[in-house]
Amino acid sequence: MKTLRLPIRRSARYYTLGQPGDQTKAVWLVLHGYGQLAESFLSAFSVLDNGFNLMVAPEALSRFYVDDAHQQVGASWMTREDREAELEDQMTYLDALYRIATHAVPADAMVHVLGFSQGAPAAARWAAKTQYRIDNCILWAGEFPPELEQAEAFGRFNTYFVYGTRDPFLTDAHIQAYEERKRRNGWHLNTLSFEGKHSLHSETLRQLERVLAKAPPAVAS
């Protein structure tokens, strides 16, 4: 049996919050978690809609029913099936979205990439490989892809690990692994935690915005 591939054109859906313009200080590219949809995920970022932030939420390309009654739809960034092709499609998709998101904002506007849960490894993989400037990469309640252990890109921008102290999906071993990678690779890895479970936390988002506003920009490659 022979595996063949046929490149096709398809539509990808994304949502925005905030208006791009001369007043934009930061562009947030935010990737949802497993089984979520971009529109509802983006609503959690309304606390950052202050006239200076542009939030852009791409929706993963694979949708499926998440309930037995086939009423609720969610999306997934990838599975292990045909993994390399899905990763390549993600790169093409997110690179195109970057160009759209940054087109009408000042050149010195900060670019933050945030991935939640399953969106965290997707965000990390893209941030490590894209040719475009990223100032801060935020991995929220998600694992770091092990194959990126030696990725030089993570020395060019700041990386943040954000998690709830009662998150049932993150063990002490996960947290320790982040800290060990930080020490081993000399990354600019910062940790923020909050009292909560596997979710976005409004006050922590506000705190993160304040921290990122003071963070140094990306190092030119």
PELIN-V73664 format. One record per pair of residues at least 24 apart in sequence whose ideal C-beta (glycine too) atoms are under 7 Angstrom apart, sorted by sequence separation. I is the first residue (numbers start at 1). GAP is how many residues later the second one is. D is the distance in whole Angstrom. If there is no record, write none. Layout:
BEGIN
i=I gap=GAP d=D
i=I gap=GAP d=D
END
This chain:
BEGIN
i=14 gap=24 d=6
i=15 gap=24 d=5
i=111 gap=24 d=5
i=112 gap=24 d=5
i=113 gap=24 d=5
i=114 gap=24 d=4
i=115 gap=24 d=6
i=116 gap=24 d=5
i=117 gap=24 d=5
i=118 gap=24 d=7
i=121 gap=24 d=5
i=124 gap=24 d=6
i=136 gap=24 d=7
i=138 gap=24 d=6
i=13 gap=25 d=7
i=17 gap=25 d=6
i=28 gap=25 d=6
i=30 gap=25 d=6
i=32 gap=25 d=7
i=110 gap=25 d=5
i=113 gap=25 d=7
i=115 gap=25 d=7
i=116 gap=25 d=6
i=117 gap=25 d=5
i=128 gap=25 d=4
i=26 gap=26 d=7
i=28 gap=26 d=7
i=112 gap=26 d=6
i=114 gap=26 d=6
i=116 gap=26 d=7
i=127 gap=26 d=7
i=128 gap=26 d=7
i=141 gap=26 d=6
i=15 gap=27 d=5
i=25 gap=27 d=4
i=26 gap=27 d=5
i=27 gap=27 d=5
i=28 gap=27 d=5
i=29 gap=27 d=5
i=30 gap=27 d=5
i=31 gap=27 d=7
i=115 gap=27 d=6
i=17 gap=28 d=6
i=23 gap=28 d=6
i=24 gap=28 d=7
i=28 gap=28 d=7
i=61 gap=28 d=6
i=141 gap=28 d=7
i=159 gap=28 d=6
i=161 gap=28 d=6
i=165 gap=28 d=5
i=17 gap=29 d=7
i=23 gap=29 d=6
i=27 gap=29 d=7
i=141 gap=29 d=6
i=159 gap=29 d=6
i=168 gap=29 d=7
i=169 gap=29 d=5
i=24 gap=30 d=5
i=158 gap=30 d=5
i=159 gap=30 d=5
i=160 gap=30 d=5
i=161 gap=30 d=5
i=162 gap=30 d=5
i=163 gap=30 d=6
i=164 gap=30 d=6
i=165 gap=30 d=6
i=166 gap=30 d=6
i=167 gap=30 d=6
i=168 gap=30 d=6
i=18 gap=31 d=5
i=35 gap=31 d=5
i=143 gap=31 d=6
i=154 gap=31 d=7
i=155 gap=31 d=7
i=166 gap=31 d=5
i=167 gap=31 d=5
i=17 gap=32 d=5
i=61 gap=32 d=7
i=90 gap=32 d=6
i=94 gap=32 d=5
i=98 gap=32 d=7
i=149 gap=32 d=7
i=155 gap=32 d=7
i=158 gap=32 d=7
i=160 gap=32 d=6
i=164 gap=32 d=4
i=154 gap=33 d=5
i=164 gap=33 d=5
i=20 gap=34 d=5
i=98 gap=34 d=5
i=144 gap=34 d=6
i=164 gap=34 d=6
i=18 gap=35 d=5
i=58 gap=35 d=7
i=91 gap=35 d=6
i=95 gap=35 d=6
i=164 gap=35 d=7
i=18 gap=36 d=4
i=37 gap=36 d=7
i=58 gap=36 d=7
i=90 gap=36 d=6
i=18 gap=37 d=6
i=37 gap=37 d=6
i=95 gap=37 d=7
i=144 gap=37 d=7
i=164 gap=37 d=7
i=16 gap=38 d=7
i=17 gap=38 d=4
i=36 gap=38 d=6
i=37 gap=38 d=6
i=87 gap=38 d=7
i=91 gap=38 d=6
i=16 gap=39 d=7
i=35 gap=39 d=3
i=36 gap=39 d=7
i=58 gap=39 d=5
i=16 gap=40 d=5
i=56 gap=41 d=7
i=77 gap=41 d=6
i=14 gap=42 d=6
i=15 gap=42 d=5
i=34 gap=42 d=6
i=76 gap=42 d=7
i=77 gap=42 d=6
i=162 gap=42 d=6
i=14 gap=43 d=6
i=14 gap=44 d=4
i=14 gap=45 d=6
i=56 gap=45 d=5
i=77 gap=45 d=4
i=12 gap=46 d=7
i=13 gap=46 d=5
i=162 gap=46 d=7
i=54 gap=47 d=7
i=12 gap=49 d=6
i=54 gap=51 d=6
i=141 gap=57 d=5
i=158 gap=57 d=5
i=140 gap=60 d=7
i=157 gap=61 d=5
i=156 gap=62 d=6
i=156 gap=63 d=5
i=156 gap=65 d=6
i=29 gap=68 d=7
i=29 gap=69 d=7
i=138 gap=70 d=7
i=29 gap=72 d=6
i=27 gap=74 d=5
i=27 gap=75 d=6
i=136 gap=76 d=5
i=27 gap=78 d=6
i=136 gap=79 d=6
i=5 gap=80 d=7
i=135 gap=80 d=7
i=12 gap=81 d=5
i=24 gap=81 d=4
i=117 gap=81 d=7
i=24 gap=82 d=6
i=27 gap=82 d=6
i=135 gap=82 d=5
i=14 gap=83 d=6
i=21 gap=83 d=7
i=26 gap=83 d=6
i=31 gap=83 d=7
i=33 gap=83 d=5
i=34 gap=83 d=6
i=135 gap=83 d=5
i=20 gap=84 d=4
i=22 gap=84 d=6
i=25 gap=84 d=6
i=26 gap=84 d=4
i=27 gap=84 d=5
i=28 gap=84 d=5
i=29 gap=84 d=5
i=30 gap=84 d=5
i=31 gap=84 d=4
i=32 gap=84 d=6
i=33 gap=84 d=3
i=34 gap=84 d=4
i=116 gap=84 d=6
i=134 gap=84 d=6
i=20 gap=85 d=5
i=24 gap=85 d=5
i=25 gap=85 d=7
i=31 gap=85 d=7
i=33 gap=85 d=5
i=133 gap=85 d=5
i=26 gap=86 d=6
i=28 gap=86 d=6
i=33 gap=86 d=5
i=32 gap=87 d=5
i=31 gap=88 d=3
i=31 gap=91 d=5
i=31 gap=92 d=5
i=112 gap=100 d=6
i=110 gap=102 d=7
i=110 gap=107 d=7
i=47 gap=155 d=5
i=44 gap=156 d=4
i=48 gap=157 d=6
i=47 gap=158 d=6
i=47 gap=159 d=6
i=45 gap=160 d=7
i=48 gap=161 d=6
i=26 gap=186 d=7
END
